Amino acid sequence: MATSNPAFSQSPAFQNQSAGAATLSAENLQQMYESPSANAVDTDRMTVEDTIVKTAISFAVLLVGAVIGWMVPVLWIPASIVGLVLAFVNIFKNRKKPSPALTLAYAGVQGIFIGGISLFFEANWGGIVLQAVIATIVVVGVTLALFASGKIRASAKATKVFFIAMIGYALFSIINLVLIWTGANSDPWGLNGSVEIFGIPLGLVIGVLVVIMCAYSLVLDFDAIQQGVKNRAPRVFGWAGAFGIMVTVIWLYLELLRIFAISRN
């Protein structure tokens, strides 16, 4: 039956062509069955698989940077500044159109920063880098498994609590840094090391809470990627997903380094 809509009435695809349609259908069906399925390149749409590839490439670049930072640790200070600038630039760019070059540049510079600061921690607390790496992989793996199984999801209420906790943690970190820089607190970790709760350093208590915050941040990252795929976002936005995961994983790794160092003391 031909459709009554004039927009379709002149199109052969919407006409009643029983014999011809049957022949075409049989031939095309075989061709469709034998041809490979369309991928992210063919459709230019964001997919989970393509985002995973982009994330893997980003972390490979970060690893190369980490090796450089480990070998030339003096670079970690300028790298931390450049990395912070690139982070804000990427955040701004990702709202419109992510830049693969900027994302990879951020990965490389942050890798140099990670490598230099990791060497410092390793020199003072032997074996701590391996501990932090393993713990980071475990947290990311468990969070991903829970998200993939549907056992944990982002919610409006949890996200609101998360952002409130983020603001509180940021304010505490700023105050703690000021106390250390001004000499008001002589402990190398500031309030994190000098204040105890039931005999447990404050840094460990806060550290556990921050690791939970990092895990939820990963959930938000995974959820954003999933939404991007559902909304058929352009393929280039996979770089935004890779950038988001990188930022969270780096934050998690640094926090675990600090937790293990305080616990060693």
N, C-alpha and C positions, 0 to 999 in steps of 0.2 A: 504494500500500500504506500502510495506517495504521500509525503507529509504535506499538510495544508499550509505550512509556514513558507512564504515566498522566498525566504532566505535560503531554504534547502530544496525547494521544489525543482530547480534547474540542475541540481547536482546529481550525477549518475550514482553516486554513493548512496543516495537516499531514495532511489527508484526501485520499483519491484522488477527485478531482472532475474527471474527464477533459474532459467537454464544457464545463461551466461554467468550469473553470480555463482552458481554451483561450480562451474568449471574454473572460474578465476579463484574461487575460494580454495579449491583443492590444490591448485598449483601454488598459490601464494602461501598456503598453510605449510606446505613442504619446505618452501624456501625460508619461511620464518623459523621453522623448526631447526633447519640446518645452519642458519646464520647465527653468529655469536650475539649474545645479549648486549644491549647498549650499556656503555659504562659512563663514568663521570665526564670523560673527554668528549664522548659522542653527544651527550645531552647538555654539557656545560652546566650541570646542576650539582649542588653540594651533596655528597654521600658520606656515610659513616666510614666506609672503606677508604675513600680518597682522603678524608680528614685524618685518618690513622696514618696513612702514608706521609702526609705533610707533617704530622706530629713527629713521626720517626725521623724524618729528614732534619727537622729542627733540633731534636735531641742529639742527633749525630754531629751536627755543627757545634752544639753546646759542648759535647764531649771533646771535640778537637780543641775548642777554646780552653777547656779545663786543663788539657795537657799543656798548652802553652802557658797558662797561668801558673801551673804547678812548677814548670821549668823556670819561668821568669816571674816570681811572686811579687816583685815590686810593681808590676802592672795592675795589681788588684785595686789600688786606690783610684787611678784615673778610669779604670774599667767600671768601677762602681758608679762613678759620676755619669759617664757616657751611657751606661746601661739604664740609669734612672731617666735620663733625657729621652732615650729611645723608647722606653716604656710609655711615657706620656705621648710621644709622637705616634706610636702604634695605637694607643687607645683612641686618639683623635682620628686617625686614618681608618680604623676598623669600623667607625660609625658610618662611613660612606663607602669606601672601597679599600679593603686590606691590601697591603703591599708585601708580596713575598720577599723582596729584597730587604725591606725594613725588619720583617719578622726574623729572617735569618741573621741579619746584622745584630739584632737584639740577642739572639741565641749565642752568637759567637762572642760578643762582648761580655755577656753574663757568664759564659763559660770561663772566660779569663778571670773574672772576679771570683767565681766559685773555686777555680783551681788554686788561686793565690791564697784565699782565706782557708781553704781546706788544708793546705800545707802548713799554715800557722797552727791550726788545731791539731794536726797530726804530730807536729814537732813537740807540742806540749802534752798531748794525751795520745800516746801510741795506740793505733788500732781504731781510733774513734771514727775515722772517715768510713771505714768498711762497715762499722756498726750503723752509722747514719744512712749509708747507701742501702743496706739491707732493710732497715726499718722503713725507709721511704718507699722502696719497692713493695713491701708488705702492705703499707697503708693504702697506697694507690691501687694495688691489686685487689685487696679486700673491698675497698670502696667501689671499684669498677664492677666486681662480681655482685655485690649487693644491689647496685643500680641496674645492672643487666637483668637480674632475677626479679626486679620489681619490688624488692623488699625495702628499698629506701628511695624516696622521691623528694624533689624540692616542693615546698609549700609556701604560701604567702606568709603565714605566721612564723614558720621557722626562718624564712629569709629575713623577716623584720628583726627577729631576735639576733640573727647572725650579724646584720649591719650595726645594730646597737652595740654588740660585743666588739665588733671591729673598731668602732669609734672609741670605746672605752680602752681597748688594748693600745690603740695608737696614742691616746693621751697619756696613758701610763708609761709607754715607751719613751715619749718625749720628756716627761718629768724625770724618769730614771736616767736618761742621757745627760740632762742638765745637772743632776746631782753628781754624776760621775765626772763630767767635764769641769765643774766648778770646785771639785774636791770636797763637797759637802758630805759625800759618802765615799769612804776610802776602799770599799770592797770593789774588786774588778768588775763584778756583775751588778753592782749597785744594790738596789732593793731586792733584786732577785736572789742575791747571795747572803745579804746581811739580815734579812727578815725571815723568820721561820714560823710555820704554822704547825703546831703539835710536833715540833722537831724536824719538820720537813721544810727545806728551803722554799721560799715563795716562788722562785723561778721554776721549780719542778711542778708545783701546783698549777701555776699559770701556763706552763709549757704543755701540760696534758690538755688543758682547755683549748690552747691554740692549735694543737694537733687535731682536735675534734673540729675546730673551725676550718682548718685546712681541708679536712675530709669533706665537710659540707660544701666548701668552695669548689671542690672537685665535682660534687654532685651538681652544683649550679653550672659548671662548665659542660658536663655531660648532657645536662638538660638543655642547655643553649644549643649545643650541636644537634641534638635530636630535633629540637624545634626548627632549626635552620633547614634540616633535611625535609621535614614535613612541609615547610613553607616553600620548598623548591628554590631555595636561595641560590644565587650564582655560585659556581664552583670555587671562585676565588675566596669566598668566605670561609672555606676550610682552613685557610691560613689564620683567620681570626680565632677559630677553635683551637688550633695548635698553639697560638700565642697565649690564650687563656690558660690552657693546661700547663704550659711552661712556667708561667708566672706562679701558679699555685704550687707546682712541684718544687720549684726553687725555694719558695717561702717555706714549704714543709721541710725540705732538706736542711736549711739553715736553722730552723727551729729545733730540729732533732739534734744537730750538732751542739747547740747551746744546752739542750737538756742533758745530753750525755756528759758534756764538760762539767756542768754544775754537779751532776751526780758523782763524777769522779772525785771532785773536791770534797 
